[in-house]
Amino acid sequence: MNVLQGTIQHIQTVNELSRVEIDLHGRSFVSLVIDIGSFGEIAIGNAVTLLFKEAEVLIGTKESTVSASNAFVSRVKKITQGKILSEVTFDFEGGEIISLITTSSLQRLQIEAGKEFLWFIKANEVTLQKGSK
């Protein structure tokens, strides 16, 4: 599980759907939340933890254009290559983001440690948890 700590910067709610913008060391991350009222006390300035699965993190070349709000270019820290699936670890703001992709995609994209690649995750795949700062 990927875990990041941030601070809520903006909340936009229409009916039962809320778009929550979170500041992560000066970078904006987005989560879509259904029924934010049931989340409890959530407000601008509050600390929050973001959680998302490794299998939900997609990878593209640095030149890729994607529709995901959460798209960042980061250096590949390490690769654990398997026969079918491979784990790619990115260095992101002093922490690590892990992506689980097929080994054939790893090879097709020529992903190597030390190179920069785009990693991204759709906002609806990001879960929020109350955090402490």
MOLIN-V94221 format. One record per pair of residues at least 12 apart in sequence whose C-alpha atoms are under 7 Angstrom apart, sorted by the first residue. I is the first residue (numbers start at 1). GAP is how many residues later the second one is. If there is no record, write none. Layout:
i:I gap:GAP
i:I gap:GAP
//
This chain:
i:1 gap:50
i:1 gap:51
i:1 gap:52
i:1 gap:53
i:2 gap:49
i:2 gap:50
i:2 gap:51
i:2 gap:52
i:2 gap:95
i:2 gap:96
i:3 gap:46
i:3 gap:47
i:3 gap:48
i:3 gap:49
i:4 gap:45
i:4 gap:46
i:4 gap:47
i:5 gap:19
i:5 gap:43
i:5 gap:44
i:5 gap:45
i:6 gap:16
i:6 gap:17
i:6 gap:18
i:6 gap:41
i:6 gap:42
i:6 gap:43
i:7 gap:15
i:7 gap:16
i:7 gap:17
i:7 gap:38
i:7 gap:39
i:7 gap:40
i:7 gap:41
i:8 gap:13
i:8 gap:14
i:8 gap:15
i:8 gap:35
i:8 gap:36
i:8 gap:37
i:8 gap:38
i:8 gap:39
i:8 gap:40
i:9 gap:12
i:9 gap:13
i:9 gap:14
i:9 gap:35
i:9 gap:36
i:10 gap:34
i:16 gap:18
i:16 gap:19
i:17 gap:15
i:17 gap:16
i:17 gap:17
i:17 gap:18
i:18 gap:14
i:18 gap:15
i:18 gap:16
i:18 gap:18
i:19 gap:12
i:19 gap:13
i:19 gap:14
i:20 gap:12
i:29 gap:41
i:30 gap:39
i:30 gap:40
i:30 gap:93
i:31 gap:92
i:31 gap:93
i:31 gap:95
i:31 gap:96
i:32 gap:91
i:32 gap:92
i:47 gap:83
i:47 gap:84
i:47 gap:85
i:47 gap:86
i:48 gap:80
i:48 gap:81
i:48 gap:82
i:48 gap:83
i:48 gap:84
i:49 gap:79
i:49 gap:80
i:49 gap:81
i:49 gap:82
i:50 gap:76
i:50 gap:77
i:50 gap:78
i:50 gap:79
i:51 gap:75
i:51 gap:76
i:51 gap:77
i:52 gap:73
i:52 gap:74
i:52 gap:75
i:54 gap:44
i:54 gap:45
i:54 gap:46
i:55 gap:44
i:55 gap:45
i:55 gap:46
i:56 gap:65
i:57 gap:42
i:57 gap:62
i:57 gap:63
i:57 gap:64
i:58 gap:41
i:58 gap:61
i:58 gap:62
i:58 gap:63
i:59 gap:58
i:59 gap:59
i:59 gap:60
i:59 gap:61
i:60 gap:57
i:60 gap:58
i:60 gap:59
i:61 gap:56
i:61 gap:57
i:62 gap:54
i:62 gap:55
i:62 gap:56
i:68 gap:52
i:68 gap:53
i:68 gap:54
i:69 gap:53
i:69 gap:54
i:70 gap:50
i:70 gap:51
i:70 gap:52
i:70 gap:53
i:71 gap:47
i:71 gap:48
i:71 gap:49
i:71 gap:50
i:72 gap:46
i:72 gap:47
i:72 gap:48
i:73 gap:43
i:73 gap:44
i:73 gap:45
i:73 gap:46
i:74 gap:16
i:74 gap:17
i:74 gap:18
i:74 gap:42
i:74 gap:43
i:74 gap:44
i:75 gap:15
i:75 gap:16
i:75 gap:39
i:75 gap:40
i:75 gap:41
i:75 gap:42
i:76 gap:12
i:76 gap:13
i:76 gap:14
i:76 gap:15
i:76 gap:36
i:76 gap:37
i:76 gap:38
i:76 gap:39
i:76 gap:40
i:77 gap:12
i:77 gap:13
i:77 gap:14
i:77 gap:36
i:77 gap:37
i:78 gap:35
i:79 gap:34
i:81 gap:22
i:82 gap:21
i:83 gap:20
i:84 gap:18
i:84 gap:19
i:85 gap:15
i:85 gap:16
i:85 gap:17
i:85 gap:18
i:86 gap:14
i:86 gap:15
i:86 gap:16
i:86 gap:17
i:87 gap:12
i:87 gap:13
i:87 gap:14
i:88 gap:12
//
